[in-house]
């Protein structure tokens, strides 16, 4: 952390409303915990913030409605890690007619445009496709920001080194969003930088050990970094991550 970043982190609580809420949703889609839970191990949340941390198979639309009701009027930071579609964040199936099906698995829409209101909020959605429609819908009102992905994303967890890479990226960007209480173009640059740094480690650094793992991780890191999207759109075009990277393949999607 640079000196300027450190000083900004000290000043930030002085100028932010004390009514801040941090809401984390990490549903699991079977009886066990989601492997994505570990990506936020060690996440620090400001002491003054109201906290809602929901994880596991119980996370449902009713859970989200309760969290939103309990934090009405707060400046919200929402973090979601799981499955998604272009217009919804998904939880486990509920055995209802409204369930969605993919690859013989059932899902339910736990957050969509029907739950969006003008309350000041930032949402980071680590899931497939949500940047296509949910992101723009989320930011129709002022004081709202969204960071997510335009395409299907993949998170292979081959070994502890792979898990450490995804944790470095996701916990890294989530920590900065939670600290700042908002998502800006700076966070987009930072997320792309995290992807580029980890990709470089696999292409030319110490991560280049197993050729098969290196190929797959390089493709997944490239795909995610290239398909990050941010709303409201920045006025200036975002710089592209470097170096050029291979195209993704389709396994282990979330």
N, C-alpha and C positions, 0 to 999 in steps of 0.2 A: 504494500500500500504506500502510495506517495505521501509526502507531507501535506500536500493540498487536500488529498482524499481524507487523511486523518483529521485535519482541522474541520473539514466539512462534516465529518461524522460526529464531531463534538458539538458543532453548531446546530445540526439538524433538529434535535429534540427541542431546542429553545424556540424555534419558529414554527414547528408543526403543532397542529391541534393535538391535545392530549387524548382526544377521542379517536384513537386509531385501533383498528381490529385487524388481526392476521388470521385468515381462515385457510386451513389446509385440508384438502380432500384427496385421499389415496384409497379408492375402493379396491377390494380384491374380488376376483371372479370365481373363486371356489372357497372351500372352508378354511384354507390357510391364509397367512398374510401375503400381501403383494410383495414381490421381490423389489419393487420400486421404492418401498418404504425406506430401505437402507440408503438410498441416494440422498436423503435429507438428514442422516445421522449427524449430530453435532450442530444442527442449524440453531443459530442464536436469534431470539425474538426480543425486541425491546421490552424492558420490564414494564413500561406503562401501557402496553398494548393489551387489549382484550383478545383472548386466544380461543380459537375453536380448531381442534385438531382431530379430524375424523378419518379413521382408517379401518380397513377390514371389510368383511362381507355385509355388515349392517348398513353401510353407507347407501342411502336411498334418496329419492326426491324429497321425502318427508324430512330427512336429516338436513338437507340443504335448505329447505324452507324454514326450518327451525333456526338454523345458523343465521340466515338472512334477517329473520324477525328479531333475533337477539342482538344483532349488530346494526339495526336501522339507525341512521343518523351518525354512524361512525365513518371515518375514512377507511375503506376496506382495502386490504391486499388479499387477493384470493390466489391460491396455488392449487393446481390440479395435476395429478400424475395418474394416468390410466388410459383407457380406451376412449376414442372420440369419433364423431362423424363431422361432416361439414357444418352441421347446425346444432350439435348437442354434445355435451359431456356424458359419458355413459357409466352406469353402475351395473351391478349384477342383475340378471333377469329376475323378475318377480312373479312369473307364472301368470301374467295377465295378457289380455289380447293386445295390449299396446307394446309388448316386448318386441325388441328387434333381434334378428337372427343373422349370424355371420359364422361361416365354417362350423355349423351345427352347435354353436354356442349362443345362449340367450343373453341379451343386455336390455337395460332400461335407460331411458333418457332422464337423467337426474338433474340436469341443468340445461336450459335452452332459452330461446327468446322470451318465452312466457314468464320466466322468472327475472328478467332484466328490468331494473327500474333506474331512475336518474340519480340514485345515491352515488356520490363520488367513490370510484372503485378502480382498482387495477387488477387484471387477471393474467396470470401466466398459465397457459394450458399446454402441458407436455403430453400431447396425444396427437393422433392422426387427424388431419384435414380441418381442424376447427378454425383455422385462419381463413377458410374460404367464405363462410357465411356467418358463423357465430361471432368472430372477431369484429367485422364491420357492424353487426347488429348491436354488439355490446357497447360500441363507442358512438352510437347515435346521439347521446346526450353529452354535454360538456363535462369536463373533469373526470373523464374515464379513459383508460388506456388498456391495451391488450397486446400480449406477446405470445405467439404460437407458431403453428406450422401449416403450410399449404398442402402437404401431401402425406402419404403414409410414412410413418417413421418406424425404425427398427432399433431394438436395444438388445443385442446379443450379450449374454453374460457368461462367456466361455470359462472364465477363471477370475481370480481375485484381482488381477491386473486390469481386466476389462471393466469389472465393477468399479474399480478406483477411478478409471477414466470417466465413466458416466457420472460418478459422484462428484468429481472435480468440476465438471461442466454444470450439472443441474444444481448442486448445492451452492456452487459459486455464484451463479446468476440469481438464484432465489435469495441468497443472503443479501445481495446488493439491492434487489427490489424491496425486500422487507425493510432493510435499513433506510432506504430513501422514501418508501411509502407511495411510490408512483413508478410508472414505466415510461421512459423517454427514449429518444433516439440513441442516447448514450448507452442504454442497456442493450439495444440491438447490436451496436458496434462491439460491446463487451462480450455478448454471447457469441457472435461470429468469431471474435478473437479467441475465445476459449476453444471453440471447435477447431480453428486453424492451428492452435498450439498443440492440441492433442493429436491432430492429424499428422503434423510434422514429426511428432514423437514416433508414430508408427512408420512413417515413410523413411526417415533418415536418422532417427534417434534410437534410444535404448528399447523402445517398444517393438522394434523390428526383430522379433525372435522367431516366431512360428510363421512361415510364409502364408498359410491358409488363414490364420487369425489376422495377420497384417492386412491381407487383401480385403477380408470382410469388414473389419473395423474401419479401414480407410474408406470403403464405399459408404458405410453407414454414417460416418462422421461427415463425409462430403455431402451426402444427401440432406442431412439435417441442417448443416450450416448454410446450404444454398437455398433451403426452403423455409427459413425463418421469416415470419412476417409480423408487422407492427401496425397497430392502429391507435390513435389517428396517424395517418401517414405523415412522415417527416417531409418538410418543405424541400430539403436538399436530398439528392440521391445518396443512398448508403454505399460506402466503399465495399468492394467485394473481398471476401476472404481469399487468402493465398496459401499454398499454391493450387493450381488446377488439380482436380481430383477425379477418380473413376466414378462411374455410374453405379447406383445401388442395385441389389438383387432383392428377392422377395422371400424372406424367412423371418420367423420370430417377430412378427409385427405386433405393435400395440396401438 
